[in-house]
Amino acid sequence: MSLEKSLSNWVDKIAKKIPGFNGYFRKEERRENDQRLREKS
């Protein structure tokens, strides 16, 4: 695993523990997944 990827995962884990950020991350994940799905169609 690259250093950049491991740092990104570490920051994401910490940010998800901050109140209010978990919902933000879930919303962004849904947007990214929707975009990928639309690109494949």
N, CA, C and O atoms as a Tripos MOL2 file, in Angstrom:
@<TRIPOS>MOLECULE
protein
  164   163    41     0     0
PROTEIN
NO_CHARGES

@<TRIPOS>ATOM
      1 N           0.8680   -1.1770    0.0000 N.3       1 MET1
      2 CA          0.0000    0.0000    0.0000 C.3       1 MET1
      3 C           0.9050    1.2280    0.0000 C.2       1 MET1
      4 O           1.9020    1.2760    0.7210 O.2       1 MET1
      5 N           0.5560    2.2000   -0.7990 N.am      2 SER2
      6 CA          1.3810    3.4000   -0.8860 C.3       2 SER2
      7 C           1.1980    4.2740    0.3520 C.2       2 SER2
      8 O           0.2020    4.1800    1.0680 O.2       2 SER2
      9 N           2.1760    5.1070    0.5700 N.am      3 LEU3
     10 CA          2.1390    6.0180    1.7210 C.3       3 LEU3
     11 C           0.9390    6.9590    1.6210 C.2       3 LEU3
     12 O           0.2670    7.2240    2.6170 O.2       3 LEU3
     13 N           0.6760    7.4600    0.4190 N.am      4 GLU4
     14 CA         -0.4520    8.3770    0.2220 C.3       4 GLU4
     15 C          -1.7730    7.7050    0.5780 C.2       4 GLU4
     16 O          -2.6180    8.3050    1.2430 O.2       4 GLU4
     17 N          -1.9520    6.4660    0.1390 N.am      5 LYS5
     18 CA         -3.1930    5.7380    0.4090 C.3       5 LYS5
     19 C          -3.3430    5.4620    1.9020 C.2       5 LYS5
     20 O          -4.4360    5.6060    2.4520 O.2       5 LYS5
     21 N          -2.2570    5.0670    2.5610 N.am      6 SER6
     22 CA         -2.3460    4.7680    3.9910 C.3       6 SER6
     23 C          -2.6350    6.0240    4.8060 C.2       6 SER6
     24 O          -3.3860    5.9650    5.7800 O.2       6 SER6
     25 N          -2.0480    7.1630    4.4240 N.am      7 LEU7
     26 CA         -2.3410    8.4210    5.1150 C.3       7 LEU7
     27 C          -3.7890    8.8370    4.9000 C.2       7 LEU7
     28 O          -4.4500    9.3260    5.8160 O.2       7 LEU7
     29 N          -4.2670    8.6390    3.6880 N.am      8 SER8
     30 CA         -5.6560    8.9840    3.3860 C.3       8 SER8
     31 C          -6.6090    8.1440    4.2330 C.2       8 SER8
     32 O          -7.5760    8.6680    4.7870 O.2       8 SER8
     33 N          -6.3400    6.8490    4.3340 N.am      9 ASN9
     34 CA         -7.1820    5.9710    5.1550 C.3       9 ASN9
     35 C          -7.1460    6.3920    6.6180 C.2       9 ASN9
     36 O          -8.1750    6.3840    7.2940 O.2       9 ASN9
     37 N          -5.9690    6.7580    7.1070 N.am     10 TRP10
     38 CA         -5.8080    7.1700    8.4920 C.3      10 TRP10
     39 C          -6.6060    8.4420    8.7740 C.2      10 TRP10
     40 O          -7.2930    8.5370    9.7910 O.2      10 TRP10
     41 N          -6.5130    9.4130    7.8760 N.am     11 VAL11
     42 CA         -7.2430   10.6760    8.0420 C.3      11 VAL11
     43 C          -8.7510   10.4220    7.9850 C.2      11 VAL11
     44 O          -9.5100   10.9990    8.7640 O.2      11 VAL11
     45 N          -9.1820    9.5600    7.0670 N.am     12 ASP12
     46 CA        -10.6060    9.2350    6.9670 C.3      12 ASP12
     47 C         -11.1240    8.6030    8.2620 C.2      12 ASP12
     48 O         -12.2100    8.9430    8.7300 O.2      12 ASP12
     49 N         -10.3530    7.6960    8.8290 N.am     13 LYS13
     50 CA        -10.7790    7.0440   10.0750 C.3      13 LYS13
     51 C         -10.9470    8.0560   11.2020 C.2      13 LYS13
     52 O         -11.9150    7.9920   11.9600 O.2      13 LYS13
     53 N         -10.0140    8.9790   11.3120 N.am     14 ILE14
     54 CA        -10.0960    9.9980   12.3610 C.3      14 ILE14
     55 C         -11.2610   10.9460   12.0990 C.2      14 ILE14
     56 O         -12.0130   11.2710   13.0170 O.2      14 ILE14
     57 N         -11.4140   11.3890   10.8580 N.am     15 ALA15
     58 CA        -12.4690   12.3470   10.5270 C.3      15 ALA15
     59 C         -13.8530   11.7520   10.7550 C.2      15 ALA15
     60 O         -14.7770   12.4690   11.1400 O.2      15 ALA15
     61 N         -14.0070   10.4500   10.5220 N.am     16 LYS16
     62 CA        -15.3100    9.8130   10.7170 C.3      16 LYS16
     63 C         -15.7180    9.7690   12.1820 C.2      16 LYS16
     64 O         -16.9000    9.6060   12.4880 O.2      16 LYS16
     65 N         -14.7690    9.9120   13.0860 N.am     17 LYS17
     66 CA        -15.0800    9.9140   14.5180 C.3      17 LYS17
     67 C         -15.5390   11.2860   15.0120 C.2      17 LYS17
     68 O         -16.0640   11.4030   16.1190 O.2      17 LYS17
     69 N         -15.3460   12.3100   14.2060 N.am     18 ILE18
     70 CA        -15.7580   13.6610   14.5760 C.3      18 ILE18
     71 C         -17.2650   13.7810   14.3330 C.2      18 ILE18
     72 O         -17.7430   13.4590   13.2460 O.2      18 ILE18
     73 N         -18.0120   14.2410   15.3330 N.am     19 PRO19
     74 CA        -19.4630   14.3640   15.1620 C.3      19 PRO19
     75 C         -19.8180   15.2210   13.9440 C.2      19 PRO19
     76 O         -19.2810   16.3130   13.7560 O.2      19 PRO19
     77 N         -20.7360   14.6990   13.1230 N.am     20 GLY20
     78 CA        -21.1930   15.4230   11.9390 C.3      20 GLY20
     79 C         -20.4480   15.0600   10.6690 C.2      20 GLY20
     80 O         -21.0000   15.1940    9.5770 O.2      20 GLY20
     81 N         -19.2250   14.6110   10.7810 N.am     21 PHE21
     82 CA        -18.4430   14.2760    9.5970 C.3      21 PHE21
     83 C         -18.8110   12.9270    9.0080 C.2      21 PHE21
     84 O         -18.6930   12.7270    7.8000 O.2      21 PHE21
     85 N         -19.2570   12.0000    9.8440 N.am     22 ASN22
     86 CA        -19.5950   10.6760    9.3370 C.3      22 ASN22
     87 C         -20.6950   10.7620    8.2810 C.2      22 ASN22
     88 O         -20.6070   10.1010    7.2470 O.2      22 ASN22
     89 N         -21.7170   11.5570    8.5240 N.am     23 GLY23
     90 CA        -22.7810   11.7400    7.5450 C.3      23 GLY23
     91 C         -22.2740   12.3730    6.2640 C.2      23 GLY23
     92 O         -22.7160   12.0190    5.1710 O.2      23 GLY23
     93 N         -21.3560   13.3010    6.3970 N.am     24 TYR24
     94 CA        -20.7490   13.9440    5.2250 C.3      24 TYR24
     95 C         -20.0150   12.9200    4.3740 C.2      24 TYR24
     96 O         -20.1650   12.9070    3.1530 O.2      24 TYR24
     97 N         -19.2240   12.0650    5.0060 N.am     25 PHE25
     98 CA        -18.4830   11.0550    4.2630 C.3      25 PHE25
     99 C         -19.4150   10.0650    3.5750 C.2      25 PHE25
    100 O         -19.1760    9.6760    2.4320 O.2      25 PHE25
    101 N         -20.4700    9.6590    4.2630 N.am     26 ARG26
    102 CA        -21.4200    8.7250    3.6440 C.3      26 ARG26
    103 C         -22.0750    9.3660    2.4290 C.2      26 ARG26
    104 O         -22.2800    8.7040    1.4110 O.2      26 ARG26
    105 N         -22.4040   10.6450    2.5280 N.am     27 LYS27
    106 CA        -23.0240   11.3490    1.4030 C.3      27 LYS27
    107 C         -22.0630   11.4070    0.2200 C.2      27 LYS27
    108 O         -22.4660   11.1790   -0.9210 O.2      27 LYS27
    109 N         -20.8040   11.7100    0.4850 N.am     28 GLU28
    110 CA        -19.8010   11.7600   -0.5870 C.3      28 GLU28
    111 C         -19.6000   10.3870   -1.2050 C.2      28 GLU28
    112 O         -19.4490   10.2790   -2.4220 O.2      28 GLU28
    113 N         -19.5950    9.3350   -0.3950 N.am     29 GLU29
    114 CA        -19.4570    7.9770   -0.9210 C.3      29 GLU29
    115 C         -20.6230    7.6280   -1.8310 C.2      29 GLU29
    116 O         -20.4280    7.0030   -2.8730 O.2      29 GLU29
    117 N         -21.8390    8.0240   -1.4500 N.am     30 ARG30
    118 CA        -23.0010    7.7540   -2.3010 C.3      30 ARG30
    119 C         -22.8880    8.4900   -3.6230 C.2      30 ARG30
    120 O         -23.2350    7.9410   -4.6690 O.2      30 ARG30
    121 N         -22.4060    9.7320   -3.5910 N.am     31 ARG31
    122 CA        -22.2210   10.4950   -4.8270 C.3      31 ARG31
    123 C         -21.2130    9.8330   -5.7490 C.2      31 ARG31
    124 O         -21.4360    9.7220   -6.9550 O.2      31 ARG31
    125 N         -20.0830    9.3890   -5.1630 N.am     32 GLU32
    126 CA        -19.0520    8.7320   -5.9660 C.3      32 GLU32
    127 C         -19.5680    7.4340   -6.5670 C.2      32 GLU32
    128 O         -19.3150    7.1470   -7.7370 O.2      32 GLU32
    129 N         -20.2890    6.6470   -5.7730 N.am     33 ASN33
    130 CA        -20.8460    5.3920   -6.2780 C.3      33 ASN33
    131 C         -21.8700    5.6420   -7.3740 C.2      33 ASN33
    132 O         -21.9090    4.9100   -8.3630 O.2      33 ASN33
    133 N         -22.6910    6.6550   -7.2110 N.am     34 ASP34
    134 CA        -23.6800    6.9960   -8.2280 C.3      34 ASP34
    135 C         -22.9900    7.4060   -9.5260 C.2      34 ASP34
    136 O         -23.4170    7.0110  -10.6110 O.2      34 ASP34
    137 N         -21.9360    8.1890   -9.4140 N.am     35 GLN35
    138 CA        -21.2010    8.6290  -10.5980 C.3      35 GLN35
    139 C         -20.5880    7.4300  -11.3320 C.2      35 GLN35
    140 O         -20.6540    7.3510  -12.5590 O.2      35 GLN35
    141 N         -19.9940    6.5010  -10.5810 N.am     36 ARG36
    142 CA        -19.4110    5.3000  -11.2060 C.3      36 ARG36
    143 C         -20.4800    4.4860  -11.9140 C.2      36 ARG36
    144 O         -20.2570    3.9910  -13.0190 O.2      36 ARG36
    145 N         -21.6290    4.3460  -11.2890 N.am     37 LEU37
    146 CA        -22.7240    3.5740  -11.8740 C.3      37 LEU37
    147 C         -23.2040    4.2280  -13.1670 C.2      37 LEU37
    148 O         -23.4540    3.5350  -14.1540 O.2      37 LEU37
    149 N         -23.3340    5.5450  -13.1700 N.am     38 ARG38
    150 CA        -23.7810    6.2480  -14.3680 C.3      38 ARG38
    151 C         -22.7550    6.1590  -15.4890 C.2      38 ARG38
    152 O         -23.1320    6.1050  -16.6600 O.2      38 ARG38
    153 N         -21.4700    6.1430  -15.1580 N.am     39 GLU39
    154 CA        -20.4330    6.0330  -16.1880 C.3      39 GLU39
    155 C         -20.4700    4.6670  -16.8560 C.2      39 GLU39
    156 O         -20.1580    4.5600  -18.0420 O.2      39 GLU39
    157 N         -20.8450    3.6180  -16.1240 N.am     40 LYS40
    158 CA        -20.8820    2.2580  -16.6760 C.3      40 LYS40
    159 C         -22.1110    2.0310  -17.5480 C.2      40 LYS40
    160 O         -22.1030    1.1620  -18.4190 O.2      40 LYS40
    161 N         -23.1520    2.8000  -17.3200 N.am     41 SER41
    162 CA        -24.4210    2.5990  -18.0610 C.3      41 SER41
    163 C         -24.3260    3.1370  -19.4630 C.2      41 SER41
    164 O         -25.2920    3.0550  -20.2220 O.2      41 SER41
@<TRIPOS>BOND
     1     1     2 1
     2     2     3 1
     3     3     4 2
     4     3     5 am
     5     5     6 1
     6     6     7 1
     7     7     8 2
     8     7     9 am
     9     9    10 1
    10    10    11 1
    11    11    12 2
    12    11    13 am
    13    13    14 1
    14    14    15 1
    15    15    16 2
    16    15    17 am
    17    17    18 1
    18    18    19 1
    19    19    20 2
    20    19    21 am
    21    21    22 1
    22    22    23 1
    23    23    24 2
    24    23    25 am
    25    25    26 1
    26    26    27 1
    27    27    28 2
    28    27    29 am
    29    29    30 1
    30    30    31 1
    31    31    32 2
    32    31    33 am
    33    33    34 1
    34    34    35 1
    35    35    36 2
    36    35    37 am
    37    37    38 1
    38    38    39 1
    39    39    40 2
    40    39    41 am
    41    41    42 1
    42    42    43 1
    43    43    44 2
    44    43    45 am
    45    45    46 1
    46    46    47 1
    47    47    48 2
    48    47    49 am
    49    49    50 1
    50    50    51 1
    51    51    52 2
    52    51    53 am
    53    53    54 1
    54    54    55 1
    55    55    56 2
    56    55    57 am
    57    57    58 1
    58    58    59 1
    59    59    60 2
    60    59    61 am
    61    61    62 1
    62    62    63 1
    63    63    64 2
    64    63    65 am
    65    65    66 1
    66    66    67 1
    67    67    68 2
    68    67    69 am
    69    69    70 1
    70    70    71 1
    71    71    72 2
    72    71    73 am
    73    73    74 1
    74    74    75 1
    75    75    76 2
    76    75    77 am
    77    77    78 1
    78    78    79 1
    79    79    80 2
    80    79    81 am
    81    81    82 1
    82    82    83 1
    83    83    84 2
    84    83    85 am
    85    85    86 1
    86    86    87 1
    87    87    88 2
    88    87    89 am
    89    89    90 1
    90    90    91 1
    91    91    92 2
    92    91    93 am
    93    93    94 1
    94    94    95 1
    95    95    96 2
    96    95    97 am
    97    97    98 1
    98    98    99 1
    99    99   100 2
   100    99   101 am
   101   101   102 1
   102   102   103 1
   103   103   104 2
   104   103   105 am
   105   105   106 1
   106   106   107 1
   107   107   108 2
   108   107   109 am
   109   109   110 1
   110   110   111 1
   111   111   112 2
   112   111   113 am
   113   113   114 1
   114   114   115 1
   115   115   116 2
   116   115   117 am
   117   117   118 1
   118   118   119 1
   119   119   120 2
   120   119   121 am
   121   121   122 1
   122   122   123 1
   123   123   124 2
   124   123   125 am
   125   125   126 1
   126   126   127 1
   127   127   128 2
   128   127   129 am
   129   129   130 1
   130   130   131 1
   131   131   132 2
   132   131   133 am
   133   133   134 1
   134   134   135 1
   135   135   136 2
   136   135   137 am
   137   137   138 1
   138   138   139 1
   139   139   140 2
   140   139   141 am
   141   141   142 1
   142   142   143 1
   143   143   144 2
   144   143   145 am
   145   145   146 1
   146   146   147 1
   147   147   148 2
   148   147   149 am
   149   149   150 1
   150   150   151 1
   151   151   152 2
   152   151   153 am
   153   153   154 1
   154   154   155 1
   155   155   156 2
   156   155   157 am
   157   157   158 1
   158   158   159 1
   159   159   160 2
   160   159   161 am
   161   161   162 1
   162   162   163 1
   163   163   164 2
@<TRIPOS>SUBSTRUCTURE
     1 MET1         2 RESIDUE 1 A MET
     2 SER2         6 RESIDUE 1 A SER
     3 LEU3        10 RESIDUE 1 A LEU
     4 GLU4        14 RESIDUE 1 A GLU
     5 LYS5        18 RESIDUE 1 A LYS
     6 SER6        22 RESIDUE 1 A SER
     7 LEU7        26 RESIDUE 1 A LEU
     8 SER8        30 RESIDUE 1 A SER
     9 ASN9        34 RESIDUE 1 A ASN
    10 TRP10       38 RESIDUE 1 A TRP
    11 VAL11       42 RESIDUE 1 A VAL
    12 ASP12       46 RESIDUE 1 A ASP
    13 LYS13       50 RESIDUE 1 A LYS
    14 ILE14       54 RESIDUE 1 A ILE
    15 ALA15       58 RESIDUE 1 A ALA
    16 LYS16       62 RESIDUE 1 A LYS
    17 LYS17       66 RESIDUE 1 A LYS
    18 ILE18       70 RESIDUE 1 A ILE
    19 PRO19       74 RESIDUE 1 A PRO
    20 GLY20       78 RESIDUE 1 A GLY
    21 PHE21       82 RESIDUE 1 A PHE
    22 ASN22       86 RESIDUE 1 A ASN
    23 GLY23       90 RESIDUE 1 A GLY
    24 TYR24       94 RESIDUE 1 A TYR
    25 PHE25       98 RESIDUE 1 A PHE
    26 ARG26      102 RESIDUE 1 A ARG
    27 LYS27      106 RESIDUE 1 A LYS
    28 GLU28      110 RESIDUE 1 A GLU
    29 GLU29      114 RESIDUE 1 A GLU
    30 ARG30      118 RESIDUE 1 A ARG
    31 ARG31      122 RESIDUE 1 A ARG
    32 GLU32      126 RESIDUE 1 A GLU
    33 ASN33      130 RESIDUE 1 A ASN
    34 ASP34      134 RESIDUE 1 A ASP
    35 GLN35      138 RESIDUE 1 A GLN
    36 ARG36      142 RESIDUE 1 A ARG
    37 LEU37      146 RESIDUE 1 A LEU
    38 ARG38      150 RESIDUE 1 A ARG
    39 GLU39      154 RESIDUE 1 A GLU
    40 LYS40      158 RESIDUE 1 A LYS
    41 SER41      162 RESIDUE 1 A SER
